[in-house]
């Protein structure tokens, strides 16, 4: 716990000048609030008894002083509102950078068990709650304590009896505020859950809008949304019910304090136990102790939200990347592409079945290897072990004679190009999407890569050519066009090792033929692994591996495997 607090406070370190200046102006502002009623009391008690001309001059001078104090308070409030929020935003910025960089270091195994929306909330709403706590928390506590105890000391000096009567309301206000604050917190938590449901449903419906329209189910989606929206309104109604009681009740209690002070003060005045000016001062100070109580109660909710957000932040930050560079990892400038699987076994999680068991395989540099097998047989898993998306549970994988766990991860992955069935394109133009393969590439190099991938022709026919915006995930392009951009990326990267993961399985025959030509051009001179769904696409491969639950069950050319009349022949006849 102590370590967590030290870590949290540590985020202030780069902005200590802002923090201390924020605290200074918070103290000054609170001091001004306490000072002005005292000046009013001095005028009404002492100054008005002086001769007219003298009293007027003093009143004017004190009026200037009060105007100056109001100006100072205004500046203090502006400073803590603006620069305090800037400090909070900078801390939020630092924490957001930290968690996003941490996301980038985590392995596939982590993301396999997470929802993108949940990870996104750690970067947005959770960090906002933390920054609000780190900004408002200290200044609210300082201001509230100064006002509360300052007004208590001042009022005790004016009239102890009336002070005791006044502050008797504090426990009632605190208990009332805490009770409804707790109710509101639950209600607002339900609101957040309902709005999250609505957001999820909107995202789901809009992402699948083509499926919705193809089945003519717009009315069903509208009905589901209306139901969710009604639940949201109902949860809002509940929260506003408690909010109404909270605000109206605290307002009524504050007014009751004023009434009691007025009645009790008037009674004391009639008994000559109090001066009228002291009663006026009391009335001016009432807000100085009711407002801090409300702020401190609100702070409890702010603290709960902020610290729970911080705990969720730490949950992610405390996840150690399970795939990292070894302390003695060596650099790799250029790989030849000779790959050996030496008695390799793997399973995704401890309680799950083994996916790969005792795999032995040697692929020479420049070889073209096709991998086939039934769905779930481990084809993609086998290839995912080469770039260390996952680490082997047993055995080892060698690249050019070196265990890949002893090669710097960035260098290892820099030698591998992957073309998948589900191509991910960013919401950028075509030029930038291809350049993602090598961010420092020139425009000419990008265009050359597109030509090698048979993509230049269709790109040139687009309205803005290479600067054409392709929409979210490349929605404006066909499947074949997206695949060719993906291949162009890999051409630009120019790796020694290629992995084609069912890259043509979702394409029509014409697109498949074009993409197949691009893949064959890319594969020349490179060590290539092709995971094939359509066996017709790998008929000419010189080496086909049949991967089953038993491991590599068969190996050979298309004709040799058909002649064996085994697992491959069975797969071929079933496709």
HELIX and SHEET records of a PDB file:
HELIX    1   1 UNK A    2  UNK A   10  1                                   9    
HELIX    2   2 UNK A   13  UNK A   15  5                                   3    
HELIX    3   3 UNK A   16  UNK A   45  1                                  30    
HELIX    4   4 UNK A   47  UNK A   49  5                                   3    
HELIX    5   5 UNK A   52  UNK A  105  1                                  54    
HELIX    6   6 UNK A  108  UNK A  112  1                                   5    
HELIX    7   7 UNK A  116  UNK A  123  1                                   8    
HELIX    8   8 UNK A  125  UNK A  158  1                                  34    
HELIX    9   9 UNK A  160  UNK A  207  1                                  48    
HELIX   10  10 UNK A  209  UNK A  214  1                                   6    
HELIX   11  11 UNK A  218  UNK A  270  1                                  53    
HELIX   12  12 UNK A  276  UNK A  317  1                                  42    
HELIX   13  13 UNK A  379  UNK A  384  1                                   6    
HELIX   14  14 UNK A  404  UNK A  406  5                                   3    
HELIX   15  15 UNK A  409  UNK A  414  1                                   6    
HELIX   16  16 UNK A  430  UNK A  435  1                                   6    
HELIX   17  17 UNK A  443  UNK A  452  1                                  10    
HELIX   18  18 UNK A  456  UNK A  460  1                                   5    
HELIX   19  19 UNK A  465  UNK A  467  5                                   3    
HELIX   20  20 UNK A  472  UNK A  474  5                                   3    
HELIX   21  21 UNK A  479  UNK A  493  1                                  15    
HELIX   22  22 UNK A  509  UNK A  523  1                                  15    
HELIX   23  23 UNK A  535  UNK A  538  5                                   4    
HELIX   24  24 UNK A  558  UNK A  564  1                                   7    
HELIX   25  25 UNK A  567  UNK A  574  1                                   8    
SHEET    1   A 4 UNK A 356  UNK A 363  0                                        
SHEET    2   A 4 UNK A 339  UNK A 346 -1                                        
SHEET    3   A 4 UNK A 394  UNK A 399 -1                                        
SHEET    4   A 4 UNK A 402  UNK A 403 -1                                        
SHEET    1   B 6 UNK A 416  UNK A 420  0                                        
SHEET    2   B 6 UNK A 497  UNK A 501  1                                        
SHEET    3   B 6 UNK A 527  UNK A 531  1                                        
SHEET    4   B 6 UNK A 368  UNK A 372  1                                        
SHEET    5   B 6 UNK A 543  UNK A 548  1                                        
SHEET    6   B 6 UNK A 551  UNK A 556 -1                                        
END                                                                             
